[in-house]
Each structure stands twice: as C-alpha cells, then as structure tokens.
Amino acid sequence: MSQSANPAAPPQVATLLALATQFLEAGRPADAIVPLRDAALLQPSNAIIQHDLGLACLEVGRVPDAIAALQRAVASDPCYADAHFRLGIASEKLGDIRGAITAYDRATALLPSLTEAWFRSGALVHTLGHRDEAIVRFRRASATGGNTSFGRLGKARALLTEDRDQEAELVLRKTLARDPGNAMAHDLLGNLLSEFGRFDEARECFERAIAIAPLLAGSYYDLVRCRRVTNEDASGDDGLVHKMETALAAPGLEAAQRLRLHLAMGKAADDLGDYALAMQHFDTADAVRRESLVFDSAQFSVEVDRLISRCTPELMARASELGTEDATPVLILGMPRSGTTLVEQIVSGHPQAEGSGELNFWNERGAEWHRLGGAGGGNENAKPFLAKAAADYLRVLRSIAPKAARVTDKMPFNFLWAGLIHLAFRRATIIHCRRAAVDTALSIHQTHFHPSLAFPTGGAELVEYFRSYQRLTGHWRSVLPADRFLEVDYEELTREPEPVIRQIIAACGLPWHDACLRPESNLRAVKTPSKWQTRQPIYRSSVARWRRYEPWLGLLRALVDQLEVDQLEDDRR
C-alpha cells in the first residue's frame, strides 16, 4: 500500500487507512477494499488512496472497479507513473489492448526505468503485429532491467521476435538456471521448443510453469497440443484431466486463462472420443471470449461489399501499369484453419524459398488504402501508394530472407486484400486455401485466437463471417488472373498430395524439388496452432471431422447445408 499512515490526513481518513493497511499486511486485500473506498469517498481527489483502492481491487479480480479507481488516480495526478502502470495491467486483464498500451506508454514516459511496463507493452504491441516496435520495447525492458527477471525476459522476447531462436533459447536457459521458479520463462521456453517440434521437452516446461504459477493454467492449452491426450493421461487424481478440472475451479483465474483452459479440456475430450463433453468446453470457451469481444457481422459484410465494389475487373486489369514485376512474394491466404500452415511448410521446404509466417503488413496497409479511398480510377495517388507499399513489403521480406527467390506470407486474413496485393505485385503468387466450411468453422471453434483479432469463433457470427469470406473470394476468383490466383482444396491435397503439391510449386515459378513432398521434415519454426499437426506426415483424419460433432453443432449446422452446395458445384465443374 502506498499510504499506510499519513499524519497530514484527517483523523477519520487516517483511521480507515490504518485499518486497510492491517488487512493488506495480513494478506486480505478483499477486506481492505471497504476502508479504502470509504477513505476515497472522503478524499476523492487523493491520487494515492485511489491508486491503493485500485490495486486492492485488482488483486482480488474486481477489474472494472480497479480501472475506475486508477482512472480517478491519474485524473487527480497525471504524473503518477505507478497508477498509469497499474491501469495498464487492469486494462490488459479486461482485454483492452490499446488502452493498456496507452497506459504503459504514459508510465514509461514518466518513469523510463519501469522495466515491466516496457515488457508488457512490447508483448501487446507484438500481438497487434507491430514486430519492429515490439522489438524496441523488449530491448528497452532488457536495457532498463539488466539481470532482473523482466530484464532477462525482455532480452529473450526481443530475440524471439527477431527469429534468433537459438540465442533466445540460450538466454531462457540461463534465466532458468539463475531463477528456476520463473514461470514465464518456462512458458516461453515451452512455446519455443514446441515451435521446433521438441514436444516432450516443451511439455515439461509447460508443466513446470503451471506448477510454479497455477493461475497460468492457460498453459494447459499449449501442453495438450504437444501430442494426443491418452486414457493414461486421463486416469487418476494425478492425471492431466483431473489437474485441468482442479485448475478451472481455482479462485482468481483470469478470463483469458479460463478461455484457454476450456479449449484445452475440449481438446483432451476430443482426443478421448467424448465429443459431447468436448463441444461443451468449446462452447463455454466461445462464451468467455464473447465477454470481451463483440463482432459486428453486418459491418464486416458492408466492408466486404466495399472491397468488391472497389476492386472492379477494370481496376484489376490496370495492375500491369500500377504494380511492380517482382515475383518474390507468395501469399497464402484463406480462412484460419484451412490448411495455410501446411501449404507454407510445403513451399518453404523448397531450397529456393523461405517462410515468413504471418505478417500483419497488408492488414495495416489495407486499412490505409481504405482511408485513402482506394487505388482506383483516376486517383492520382494510386501509383505512389502502391509503389511505396511494394517497396516497404519487399524490405520486410528481405529482412527475413535476404536471398530467397520466393518468400511466403501466410497471414490468412490477407484474403481481404488479394486485390490490393495483386495491384502492388502483379506477378506475386496468391494461393487461396479452401476447406469444407463446416470443418473449417469447427476447427476455428476449437482454437485459441488472440482477443486483438476482430474475428468470431462460433455461433451465427462465424456462419455470417464465412459467407462474407466466400462472397469476397468468389469475387477474387472472377477478377484476378487464374495463373496468379491458385486455389488449393484441403481435401484434395490430403487425398492425393503429390499432384496438388506439384501444382503449387509450379504456380510459384519454382523448379520441382522432392523435399516439398515431405512438409513434416521441414525444420523451420512453426508459430501457429498447427505446431503438432505440421510435424506429422500428411493425413486425412481432419476431413469430415464435423460428423463426430453432428448432434452438437448448434448454429454451425447451417454450414452443413453449405457443404452440400459446395459439393454440387464441384460436381458441375
């Protein structure tokens, strides 16, 4: 507590603060809230009391109350760095990513030595796709924190963001040698190891992280995705399933951790063949996510209509005069969970290609394009805008793969910007990954996506999103050159891999190489939820998975009808 005894405070306030201090020292923050609140009512402009009230509320999980008190604290004293910092933590817990970043930035502007604020803001900026800015913040955490916990973690996160994975692993192992009780370091190391397919080691890291910090129970999500859950895992009080059930009942578990834990329990139930229980957990996870995310399906549909009306056949035909001839980029796009990671592993397995993972570049540049009114018609800014976008994008790709003939970008949501990308890079290869609508939606429903993504994971919103996506990609199919817009069906790829893989490599303008037939042998890091699947030989067990869940599909059942329509269209072709 910042103010335990203040001789300048009125006697009634001093008595309340003394009582609050006793409760806090006894480890009873919930009991301290009432005297702190009463003191704050008596002195509403006392920034220190408001801060301490906010901190007590934060400790017991009353996040909205914490935010209200901390906002009063910074309103009373805008230079109160610690109040800004705590407001950042509270905003982050509530899922207000941008609000949290703003609060952390104000805290570090007032007190540049706030290492944890630099680290936390770096992590949030990274989730929004701002790679370079995240690196700067992690480096500031490292510089200000030195050999402290967050200083070392900042150094590791900077290296991880720069894809300097071996150096990052060394830093994390040194950190754990000095501080074996650092749960976050165990968790980071587990994620790094799983990205390279070292799943047994990764599981040990996740287990240690949870044992050290039980409120990091969301790490079970990563743990169960290291391999299939077996009956042996589920047996007894020491079994994995029982541990997750116990973790779910723990008081103080944050919504973000609870969401990931339900997804983990759903995955375990799926592995064990209990699909009713699995869907129950997946539905609950979606309900938790909805508490902090409202998706406007109608507005998204309007945006899709806007893109279709803007990207006319006439505009797309102007790509030869507007864009660059550089053929380096290979854009792999489609709905999440439609096979984009598998296709990237196939292409990046070629010795003349590199994978860059999911870049946020076109999401940002596309938003700017919208603001400028698009690069269409007589817009005199079209060509300069496209030239700068192309140059900036190539700079990003070359920073990742300086010598590769082709560099992949598998951001699924680039399906929004296929027209813009073609205008900027008329020779770029765009690979649209398709998968049966209901299987795709079910897989999305079972997967964790960061709350910063404006994207539904279930219910009517996901059905409507899927239909808008299909409307837009149908438009791209009609206006983009067939030799630049290749469509790959997941079902066909898994049924007869070689002919489809040969078609993919030819579309990229690369000579054939047998390594592309073995994507499971590609040793590059995989940073998507498909870490485990991509280390397995191509398999078909993910085809028609929806049939296992047919009685419990709920509103997603509408996409079963869509599947029948798609099959009829395929038959006509």
VEXDREN-2710 file (C-alpha; in Angstrom, 1 decimal):
% VEXDREN-2710
k/r/px/py/pz
1/MET/0.0/0.0/0.0
2/SER/1.3/3.4/-0.9
3/GLN/-0.1/5.3/2.1
4/SER/-0.2/3.4/5.4
5/ALA/0.0/6.2/7.8
6/ASN/-0.2/9.9/6.8
7/PRO/0.0/12.3/9.7
8/ALA/-1.4/15.0/7.4
9/ALA/-4.6/13.1/6.8
10/PRO/-7.8/13.9/8.7
11/PRO/-8.3/11.5/11.7
12/GLN/-11.2/9.6/10.1
13/VAL/-9.2/9.1/6.9
14/ALA/-6.1/8.1/8.9
15/THR/-8.1/5.5/10.8
16/LEU/-9.5/4.0/7.6
17/LEU/-6.1/3.8/6.1
18/ALA/-4.6/2.2/9.1
19/LEU/-7.3/-0.5/9.0
20/ALA/-6.7/-1.1/5.3
21/THR/-3.0/-1.4/6.0
22/GLN/-3.7/-4.1/8.6
23/PHE/-5.8/-6.1/6.2
24/LEU/-3.2/-5.8/3.4
25/GLU/-0.4/-6.9/5.7
26/ALA/-2.5/-9.9/6.7
27/GLY/-2.9/-10.8/3.1
28/ARG/-6.6/-9.9/3.0
29/PRO/-6.9/-7.4/0.1
30/ALA/-10.7/-8.0/-0.3
31/ASP/-11.2/-6.8/3.3
32/ALA/-9.1/-3.7/2.6
33/ILE/-11.4/-2.5/-0.2
34/VAL/-14.2/-1.2/2.1
35/PRO/-12.0/1.1/4.3
36/LEU/-10.1/2.3/1.2
37/ARG/-13.3/3.0/-0.6
38/ASP/-14.6/5.0/2.4
39/ALA/-11.4/6.9/2.6
40/ALA/-11.6/7.6/-1.1
41/LEU/-15.1/9.0/-0.7
42/LEU/-13.8/11.4/2.0
43/GLN/-10.8/12.5/-0.2
44/PRO/-11.9/11.8/-3.8
45/SER/-9.0/13.7/-5.3
46/ASN/-6.3/11.9/-3.3
47/ALA/-4.5/10.1/-6.0
48/ILE/-2.6/7.8/-3.6
49/ILE/-5.8/6.5/-2.0
50/GLN/-7.4/6.0/-5.3
51/HIS/-4.3/4.1/-6.5
52/ASP/-4.3/1.8/-3.5
53/LEU/-8.1/1.2/-3.8
54/GLY/-7.5/0.2/-7.5
55/LEU/-4.6/-2.0/-6.6
56/ALA/-6.6/-3.9/-3.9
57/CYS/-9.5/-4.4/-6.4
58/LEU/-7.0/-5.6/-9.0
59/GLU/-5.6/-8.2/-6.6
60/VAL/-9.0/-9.7/-5.9
61/GLY/-10.1/-9.7/-9.6
62/ARG/-12.5/-6.8/-9.5
63/VAL/-11.0/-5.4/-12.6
64/PRO/-13.7/-2.8/-13.7
65/ASP/-13.6/-1.4/-10.1
66/ALA/-9.8/-1.3/-10.3
67/ILE/-9.9/0.6/-13.6
68/ALA/-12.4/3.2/-12.3
69/ALA/-10.2/3.9/-9.2
70/LEU/-7.0/4.0/-11.2
71/GLN/-8.6/6.4/-13.7
72/ARG/-9.5/8.7/-10.8
73/ALA/-5.9/8.4/-9.6
74/VAL/-4.4/9.5/-12.9
75/ALA/-7.0/12.2/-13.3
76/SER/-6.0/13.7/-9.9
77/ASP/-2.3/13.3/-10.6
78/PRO/-1.4/12.8/-14.3
79/CYS/2.2/12.4/-13.3
80/TYR/1.6/9.4/-11.1
81/ALA/3.6/6.8/-13.1
82/ASP/2.7/3.8/-10.9
83/ALA/-1.0/4.5/-11.3
84/HIS/-0.6/4.6/-15.1
85/PHE/1.3/1.3/-14.9
86/ARG/-1.4/-0.4/-12.7
87/LEU/-4.1/1.0/-15.1
88/GLY/-2.2/-0.7/-17.9
89/ILE/-2.3/-4.1/-16.1
90/ALA/-6.0/-3.7/-15.3
91/SER/-6.8/-2.7/-18.9
92/GLU/-4.9/-5.7/-20.2
93/LYS/-6.8/-8.1/-17.9
94/LEU/-10.0/-6.7/-19.3
95/GLY/-8.9/-7.2/-22.8
96/ASP/-8.5/-3.5/-23.7
97/ILE/-5.2/-4.0/-25.5
98/ARG/-4.9/-0.5/-27.0
99/GLY/-5.9/1.1/-23.7
100/ALA/-3.3/-0.9/-21.9
101/ILE/-0.6/0.1/-24.3
102/THR/-1.5/3.8/-23.9
103/ALA/-1.3/3.4/-20.1
104/TYR/2.1/1.7/-20.2
105/ASP/3.4/4.3/-22.6
106/ARG/2.4/7.1/-20.2
107/ALA/4.0/5.2/-17.3
108/THR/7.3/4.8/-19.1
109/ALA/7.3/8.4/-20.4
110/LEU/7.1/9.5/-16.7
111/LEU/9.5/6.8/-15.4
112/PRO/11.7/5.3/-18.2
113/SER/13.1/2.7/-15.8
114/LEU/9.8/0.8/-15.5
115/THR/11.1/-2.4/-16.9
116/GLU/7.9/-4.4/-16.5
117/ALA/5.8/-1.7/-18.4
118/TRP/8.3/-1.9/-21.3
119/PHE/8.0/-5.7/-21.4
120/ARG/4.2/-5.8/-21.1
121/SER/3.7/-3.1/-23.7
122/GLY/6.1/-5.0/-26.0
123/ALA/4.1/-8.2/-25.7
124/LEU/0.9/-6.4/-26.5
125/VAL/2.3/-4.4/-29.5
126/HIS/3.6/-7.7/-30.8
127/THR/0.2/-9.3/-30.7
128/LEU/-1.1/-6.4/-32.8
129/GLY/1.5/-7.4/-35.5
130/HIS/3.9/-4.4/-34.9
131/ARG/7.1/-6.5/-35.0
132/ASP/9.8/-3.8/-35.1
133/GLU/8.1/-1.7/-32.5
134/ALA/7.8/-4.7/-30.2
135/ILE/11.5/-5.4/-30.6
136/VAL/12.3/-1.8/-29.5
137/ARG/10.1/-2.2/-26.4
138/PHE/11.6/-5.5/-25.5
139/ARG/15.1/-4.1/-25.9
140/ARG/14.1/-1.2/-23.5
141/ALA/13.0/-3.8/-21.0
142/SER/16.3/-5.5/-21.3
143/ALA/18.3/-2.3/-21.0
144/THR/16.4/-1.0/-18.0
145/GLY/16.0/-4.3/-16.3
146/GLY/19.5/-5.8/-16.7
147/ASN/19.6/-9.1/-14.8
148/THR/16.2/-8.7/-13.3
149/SER/13.5/-11.2/-14.2
150/PHE/11.7/-8.9/-16.7
151/GLY/15.1/-7.6/-18.0
152/ARG/16.1/-11.1/-19.0
153/LEU/12.7/-11.9/-20.3
154/GLY/12.8/-8.7/-22.4
155/LYS/16.0/-9.8/-23.9
156/ALA/14.6/-13.3/-24.7
157/ARG/11.4/-11.8/-26.2
158/ALA/13.4/-9.4/-28.4
159/LEU/15.5/-12.4/-29.8
160/LEU/12.4/-14.5/-30.3
161/THR/10.7/-11.7/-32.2
162/GLU/13.8/-11.3/-34.4
163/ASP/13.7/-15.1/-35.1
164/ARG/17.0/-15.5/-33.4
165/ASP/15.7/-18.6/-31.7
166/GLN/18.9/-20.3/-30.7
167/GLU/20.1/-17.2/-28.9
168/ALA/16.7/-16.9/-27.3
169/GLU/16.8/-20.5/-26.0
170/LEU/20.3/-19.8/-24.5
171/VAL/19.0/-16.7/-22.7
172/LEU/16.0/-18.5/-21.4
173/ARG/18.0/-21.5/-20.1
174/LYS/20.4/-19.1/-18.4
175/THR/17.5/-17.3/-16.9
176/LEU/16.1/-20.6/-15.5
177/ALA/19.5/-21.6/-14.2
178/ARG/19.5/-18.5/-12.1
179/ASP/15.8/-18.4/-11.3
180/PRO/14.2/-21.9/-11.7
181/GLY/11.0/-20.5/-10.3
182/ASN/10.4/-18.2/-13.2
183/ALA/7.1/-19.5/-14.6
184/MET/7.0/-17.1/-17.6
185/ALA/10.5/-18.2/-18.7
186/HIS/9.4/-21.9/-18.5
187/ASP/6.3/-21.0/-20.6
188/LEU/8.3/-19.0/-23.2
189/LEU/10.8/-21.9/-23.5
190/GLY/8.0/-24.4/-23.9
191/ASN/6.5/-22.4/-26.7
192/LEU/9.9/-22.1/-28.4
193/LEU/10.6/-25.8/-28.1
194/SER/7.1/-26.7/-29.5
195/GLU/7.6/-24.5/-32.5
196/PHE/10.6/-26.7/-33.5
197/GLY/8.8/-29.9/-32.8
198/ARG/10.6/-30.7/-29.5
199/PHE/7.3/-31.6/-27.8
200/ASP/8.4/-33.8/-24.9
201/GLU/10.7/-31.0/-23.7
202/ALA/8.0/-28.5/-24.3
203/ARG/5.5/-30.4/-22.2
204/GLU/8.0/-30.4/-19.2
205/CYS/8.3/-26.7/-19.5
206/PHE/4.5/-26.1/-19.5
207/GLU/4.1/-28.5/-16.6
208/ARG/6.7/-26.6/-14.6
209/ALA/5.2/-23.2/-15.4
210/ILE/1.7/-24.3/-14.2
211/ALA/3.2/-25.9/-11.0
212/ILE/5.0/-22.7/-10.2
213/ALA/2.1/-20.4/-11.1
214/PRO/-1.2/-22.2/-11.0
215/LEU/-3.0/-19.1/-12.4
216/LEU/-1.1/-19.6/-15.6
217/ALA/-3.5/-22.5/-16.2
218/GLY/-4.0/-21.4/-19.8
219/SER/-0.6/-23.0/-20.5
220/TYR/-2.5/-26.3/-20.5
221/TYR/-3.8/-25.3/-23.9
222/ASP/-0.2/-25.4/-25.3
223/LEU/0.6/-28.6/-23.3
224/VAL/-2.3/-30.7/-24.7
225/ARG/-1.4/-29.6/-28.2
226/CYS/2.1/-31.2/-27.9
227/ARG/0.5/-34.6/-28.5
228/ARG/-2.7/-36.6/-28.3
229/VAL/-4.2/-37.0/-24.9
230/THR/-4.5/-40.7/-23.9
231/ASN/-6.5/-42.7/-21.5
232/GLU/-3.4/-43.0/-19.3
233/ASP/-3.3/-39.1/-19.1
234/ALA/-6.9/-39.1/-18.0
235/SER/-6.7/-41.7/-15.2
236/GLY/-6.4/-41.0/-11.5
237/ASP/-6.2/-37.9/-9.4
238/ASP/-2.7/-37.2/-10.7
239/GLY/-3.9/-37.4/-14.3
240/LEU/-3.9/-34.5/-16.7
241/VAL/-7.7/-34.2/-17.0
242/HIS/-8.1/-34.0/-13.2
243/LYS/-5.4/-31.4/-13.0
244/MET/-7.2/-29.3/-15.5
245/GLU/-10.5/-29.7/-13.7
246/THR/-8.9/-28.6/-10.5
247/ALA/-7.2/-25.6/-12.2
248/LEU/-10.6/-24.5/-13.6
249/ALA/-12.0/-24.3/-10.1
250/ALA/-9.1/-22.2/-8.8
251/PRO/-10.3/-18.8/-7.5
252/GLY/-8.8/-15.7/-9.2
253/LEU/-8.4/-17.4/-12.6
254/GLU/-8.5/-14.7/-15.3
255/ALA/-10.9/-14.9/-18.2
256/ALA/-8.0/-15.2/-20.7
257/GLN/-6.6/-18.2/-18.8
258/ARG/-10.1/-19.7/-18.3
259/LEU/-10.8/-19.5/-22.0
260/ARG/-7.6/-21.3/-22.9
261/LEU/-8.2/-23.9/-20.2
262/HIS/-11.7/-24.7/-21.6
263/LEU/-10.2/-25.1/-25.0
264/ALA/-7.5/-27.4/-23.6
265/MET/-10.1/-29.5/-21.8
266/GLY/-12.2/-29.7/-25.0
267/LYS/-9.1/-30.9/-26.9
268/ALA/-8.5/-33.6/-24.3
269/ALA/-12.1/-34.7/-24.5
270/ASP/-11.8/-34.8/-28.3
271/ASP/-8.7/-36.9/-28.2
272/LEU/-10.5/-39.3/-25.8
273/GLY/-13.6/-39.6/-28.1
274/ASP/-16.0/-37.8/-25.8
275/TYR/-17.3/-35.3/-28.4
276/ALA/-20.3/-34.1/-26.3
277/LEU/-18.1/-33.1/-23.5
278/ALA/-15.6/-31.6/-25.9
279/MET/-18.2/-29.4/-27.6
280/GLN/-19.4/-28.3/-24.1
281/HIS/-16.0/-26.9/-23.4
282/PHE/-15.5/-25.4/-26.8
283/ASP/-18.9/-23.6/-26.5
284/THR/-18.0/-22.4/-23.0
285/ALA/-14.7/-21.0/-24.3
286/ASP/-16.5/-19.1/-27.0
287/ALA/-18.9/-17.7/-24.4
288/VAL/-15.9/-16.5/-22.3
289/ARG/-14.4/-14.9/-25.4
290/ARG/-17.7/-13.1/-26.2
291/GLU/-17.4/-11.3/-22.8
292/SER/-14.6/-9.2/-24.1
293/LEU/-15.2/-9.3/-27.9
294/VAL/-18.3/-8.2/-29.8
295/PHE/-18.1/-8.9/-33.5
296/ASP/-20.3/-6.9/-35.9
297/SER/-21.2/-9.3/-38.7
298/ALA/-23.2/-6.7/-40.5
299/GLN/-20.4/-4.2/-40.6
300/PHE/-18.0/-6.8/-41.8
301/SER/-20.4/-7.6/-44.6
302/VAL/-20.5/-3.9/-45.6
303/GLU/-16.7/-3.9/-45.7
304/VAL/-16.7/-6.9/-48.0
305/ASP/-19.2/-5.2/-50.3
306/ARG/-17.0/-2.1/-50.3
307/LEU/-14.0/-4.2/-51.4
308/ILE/-16.0/-5.9/-54.1
309/SER/-17.3/-2.6/-55.5
310/ARG/-13.8/-1.0/-55.4
311/CYS/-11.9/-3.9/-56.9
312/THR/-13.6/-4.0/-60.3
313/PRO/-12.3/-6.0/-63.3
314/GLU/-11.3/-2.8/-64.9
315/LEU/-9.1/-1.8/-61.9
316/MET/-7.5/-5.3/-61.6
317/ALA/-6.7/-5.1/-65.3
318/ARG/-4.6/-2.0/-64.6
319/ALA/-2.2/-4.0/-62.4
320/SER/0.3/-4.1/-65.3
321/GLU/0.6/-0.3/-65.2
322/LEU/0.3/0.2/-61.4
323/GLY/2.4/-2.5/-59.7
324/THR/5.9/-3.9/-59.6
325/GLU/7.1/-7.0/-61.5
326/ASP/8.9/-8.5/-58.5
327/ALA/7.7/-12.1/-58.1
328/THR/9.2/-12.7/-54.7
329/PRO/6.0/-12.8/-52.6
330/VAL/3.9/-15.9/-52.2
331/LEU/0.7/-15.0/-50.3
332/ILE/-1.0/-18.0/-48.7
333/LEU/-4.4/-17.0/-47.5
334/GLY/-7.9/-18.2/-46.7
335/MET/-10.0/-18.8/-43.6
336/PRO/-7.9/-19.7/-40.5
337/ARG/-7.6/-23.5/-40.0
338/SER/-8.0/-24.1/-43.8
339/GLY/-4.5/-25.6/-44.4
340/THR/-2.4/-22.4/-44.8
341/THR/0.3/-23.6/-42.4
342/LEU/0.6/-26.9/-44.3
343/VAL/0.9/-25.1/-47.6
344/GLU/3.6/-22.8/-46.2
345/GLN/5.5/-25.8/-45.0
346/ILE/5.3/-27.3/-48.5
347/VAL/6.5/-24.2/-50.3
348/SER/9.2/-23.2/-47.7
349/GLY/10.6/-26.7/-47.9
350/HIS/11.9/-25.8/-51.3
351/PRO/15.6/-24.8/-51.2
352/GLN/14.8/-21.5/-53.1
353/ALA/12.0/-20.5/-50.8
354/GLU/11.7/-19.2/-47.2
355/GLY/8.7/-18.9/-44.9
356/SER/8.0/-15.6/-43.0
357/GLY/5.0/-16.8/-41.0
358/GLU/2.0/-14.5/-40.6
359/LEU/2.9/-10.9/-41.3
360/ASN/0.5/-8.1/-40.4
361/PHE/1.7/-5.8/-43.2
362/TRP/-1.3/-5.9/-45.5
363/ASN/-3.9/-5.6/-42.7
364/GLU/-2.2/-2.3/-41.8
365/ARG/-1.6/-1.1/-45.4
366/GLY/-5.1/-2.2/-46.4
367/ALA/-6.7/-0.1/-43.7
368/GLU/-4.7/2.9/-45.0
369/TRP/-5.8/2.1/-48.5
370/HIS/-9.4/2.2/-47.3
371/ARG/-8.8/5.6/-45.7
372/LEU/-7.4/7.0/-49.0
373/GLY/-10.4/5.8/-50.9
374/GLY/-8.6/3.0/-52.7
375/ALA/-6.2/3.0/-55.6
376/GLY/-8.8/3.1/-58.2
377/GLY/-10.0/5.0/-61.2
378/GLY/-8.5/8.5/-61.5
379/ASN/-6.9/8.6/-58.1
380/GLU/-3.6/10.3/-58.8
381/ASN/-2.2/8.9/-55.5
382/ALA/-2.7/5.3/-56.6
383/LYS/0.7/4.6/-58.2
384/PRO/2.8/6.3/-55.5
385/PHE/0.8/4.5/-52.8
386/LEU/1.3/1.1/-54.5
387/ALA/5.0/1.7/-55.2
388/LYS/5.7/2.6/-51.6
389/ALA/3.6/-0.4/-50.3
390/ALA/5.6/-2.8/-52.6
391/ALA/8.9/-1.3/-51.6
392/ASP/8.1/-1.5/-47.9
393/TYR/6.8/-5.1/-48.2
394/LEU/9.9/-6.2/-50.0
395/ARG/12.0/-4.6/-47.3
396/VAL/10.2/-6.7/-44.7
397/LEU/10.5/-9.9/-46.7
398/ARG/14.2/-9.3/-47.4
399/SER/14.9/-8.7/-43.7
400/ILE/13.6/-12.2/-43.1
401/ALA/15.0/-14.0/-46.2
402/PRO/17.7/-11.9/-47.9
403/LYS/18.5/-14.4/-50.7
404/ALA/15.4/-16.5/-51.3
405/ALA/13.7/-16.4/-54.7
406/ARG/10.3/-16.8/-53.1
407/VAL/9.2/-15.7/-49.6
408/THR/5.8/-16.9/-48.2
409/ASP/3.4/-14.8/-46.1
410/LYS/0.7/-17.0/-44.7
411/MET/-1.5/-14.4/-42.9
412/PRO/-4.9/-15.9/-43.5
413/PHE/-6.7/-12.6/-43.3
414/ASN/-4.9/-11.4/-46.4
415/PHE/-7.9/-12.8/-48.2
416/LEU/-9.3/-9.3/-47.6
417/TRP/-6.5/-7.7/-49.6
418/ALA/-5.9/-10.0/-52.5
419/GLY/-7.0/-7.3/-54.9
420/LEU/-4.7/-4.7/-53.4
421/ILE/-1.8/-7.2/-53.3
422/HIS/-2.2/-8.0/-57.0
423/LEU/-2.2/-4.3/-57.8
424/ALA/1.1/-3.9/-55.9
425/PHE/2.7/-7.1/-57.1
426/ARG/1.1/-8.3/-60.4
427/ARG/3.5/-11.3/-60.6
428/ALA/3.0/-12.4/-56.9
429/THR/1.6/-15.8/-56.4
430/ILE/-1.6/-15.8/-54.4
431/ILE/-2.6/-19.2/-53.0
432/HIS/-6.2/-19.5/-51.7
433/CYS/-6.6/-22.4/-49.3
434/ARG/-10.1/-23.8/-49.1
435/ARG/-11.5/-26.4/-46.8
436/ALA/-15.1/-27.6/-46.2
437/ALA/-17.0/-24.8/-44.5
438/VAL/-18.3/-26.8/-41.5
439/ASP/-14.9/-28.5/-40.9
440/THR/-13.1/-25.1/-41.0
441/ALA/-15.7/-23.5/-38.7
442/LEU/-15.5/-26.4/-36.2
443/SER/-11.7/-26.2/-36.1
444/ILE/-11.9/-22.4/-35.5
445/HIS/-14.3/-23.0/-32.7
446/GLN/-11.8/-25.3/-31.1
447/THR/-8.8/-23.0/-31.4
448/HIS/-7.5/-20.0/-29.4
449/PHE/-7.2/-16.7/-31.2
450/HIS/-5.8/-13.6/-29.6
451/PRO/-8.6/-11.2/-28.5
452/SER/-7.0/-8.5/-30.5
453/LEU/-8.2/-10.2/-33.7
454/ALA/-11.6/-9.0/-34.8
455/PHE/-12.8/-12.4/-35.7
456/PRO/-15.7/-14.6/-34.4
457/THR/-15.1/-18.1/-33.2
458/GLY/-18.6/-19.5/-33.0
459/GLY/-22.3/-19.1/-33.5
460/ALA/-24.2/-17.2/-36.1
461/GLU/-21.4/-14.6/-36.3
462/LEU/-19.0/-17.2/-37.6
463/VAL/-21.5/-18.5/-40.1
464/GLU/-22.1/-15.0/-41.4
465/TYR/-18.4/-14.3/-41.5
466/PHE/-17.8/-17.4/-43.5
467/ARG/-20.4/-16.4/-46.0
468/SER/-18.9/-12.9/-46.4
469/TYR/-15.5/-14.5/-46.9
470/GLN/-16.9/-16.8/-49.6
471/ARG/-18.5/-13.9/-51.3
472/LEU/-15.2/-12.0/-51.4
473/THR/-13.0/-14.9/-52.5
474/GLY/-15.6/-15.7/-55.2
475/HIS/-15.0/-12.1/-56.4
476/TRP/-11.3/-12.5/-56.5
477/ARG/-11.7/-15.7/-58.5
478/SER/-13.6/-13.8/-61.1
479/VAL/-11.3/-10.7/-61.4
480/LEU/-7.8/-12.0/-60.7
481/PRO/-5.7/-13.8/-63.4
482/ALA/-6.1/-17.5/-63.0
483/ASP/-2.3/-18.0/-63.2
484/ARG/-1.8/-15.6/-60.2
485/PHE/-4.7/-16.9/-58.0
486/LEU/-4.3/-20.6/-57.3
487/GLU/-7.0/-22.3/-55.2
488/VAL/-6.0/-25.4/-53.2
489/ASP/-8.6/-27.6/-51.6
490/TYR/-7.5/-29.2/-48.3
491/GLU/-9.5/-32.3/-49.0
492/GLU/-7.8/-32.8/-52.4
493/LEU/-4.4/-32.0/-51.0
494/THR/-4.7/-34.6/-48.3
495/ARG/-6.3/-37.2/-50.6
496/GLU/-3.6/-37.0/-53.4
497/PRO/-0.8/-34.9/-52.1
498/GLU/1.8/-35.1/-54.9
499/PRO/-0.3/-33.8/-57.9
500/VAL/-1.5/-30.8/-55.8
501/ILE/2.0/-30.1/-54.4
502/ARG/3.4/-30.1/-57.9
503/GLN/0.8/-27.7/-59.0
504/ILE/1.6/-25.4/-56.0
505/ILE/5.3/-25.3/-56.7
506/ALA/4.8/-24.7/-60.5
507/ALA/2.4/-21.8/-59.7
508/CYS/5.2/-20.3/-57.6
509/GLY/7.5/-20.4/-60.6
510/LEU/10.0/-22.7/-58.9
511/PRO/11.6/-25.9/-60.3
512/TRP/10.5/-29.1/-58.8
513/HIS/12.1/-30.4/-55.7
514/ASP/11.2/-33.6/-53.9
515/ALA/11.6/-32.0/-50.4
516/CYS/8.3/-30.3/-51.0
517/LEU/6.6/-33.8/-50.7
518/ARG/7.7/-34.1/-47.1
519/PRO/6.5/-31.0/-45.3
520/GLU/6.8/-32.8/-41.9
521/SER/10.5/-32.8/-42.4
522/ASN/10.7/-29.0/-42.8
523/LEU/12.7/-27.9/-39.7
524/ARG/11.7/-24.3/-39.7
525/ALA/9.8/-23.0/-36.6
526/VAL/6.0/-23.2/-36.8
527/LYS/4.4/-20.5/-34.7
528/THR/0.7/-21.2/-35.4
529/PRO/-1.7/-23.6/-33.5
530/SER/-0.8/-26.3/-36.1
531/LYS/2.6/-26.9/-34.5
532/TRP/2.0/-30.6/-33.8
533/GLN/0.0/-31.4/-37.0
534/THR/2.7/-30.0/-39.3
535/ARG/5.3/-32.4/-37.8
536/GLN/3.2/-35.3/-38.9
537/PRO/3.0/-36.8/-42.4
538/ILE/0.0/-35.5/-44.4
539/TYR/-3.1/-37.2/-43.1
540/ARG/-6.8/-37.2/-43.8
541/SER/-8.3/-37.6/-40.3
542/SER/-9.2/-33.9/-40.3
543/VAL/-11.5/-34.4/-43.3
544/ALA/-15.3/-34.5/-42.4
545/ARG/-14.5/-34.2/-38.6
546/TRP/-17.8/-32.4/-38.3
547/ARG/-19.6/-35.8/-38.4
548/ARG/-18.3/-36.6/-35.0
549/TYR/-19.9/-33.4/-33.7
550/GLU/-23.1/-33.5/-35.7
551/PRO/-25.6/-33.7/-32.7
552/TRP/-23.9/-30.7/-31.0
553/LEU/-23.1/-28.3/-33.9
554/GLY/-25.8/-25.8/-32.9
555/LEU/-25.8/-22.8/-35.2
556/LEU/-22.8/-24.1/-37.1
557/ARG/-25.2/-26.7/-38.6
558/ALA/-26.1/-24.0/-41.2
559/LEU/-22.6/-24.7/-42.8
560/VAL/-23.5/-28.4/-43.3
561/ASP/-26.0/-27.2/-45.9
562/GLN/-23.3/-25.1/-47.4
563/LEU/-21.1/-28.2/-47.7
564/GLU/-23.8/-29.9/-49.8
565/VAL/-23.9/-26.8/-52.1
566/ASP/-20.1/-26.8/-52.5
567/GLN/-20.2/-30.5/-53.4
568/LEU/-22.8/-29.9/-56.1
569/GLU/-20.7/-27.0/-57.5
570/ASP/-17.7/-29.3/-57.6
571/ASP/-19.7/-32.0/-59.4
572/ARG/-20.7/-29.4/-62.0
573/ARG/-17.0/-28.5/-62.6
END
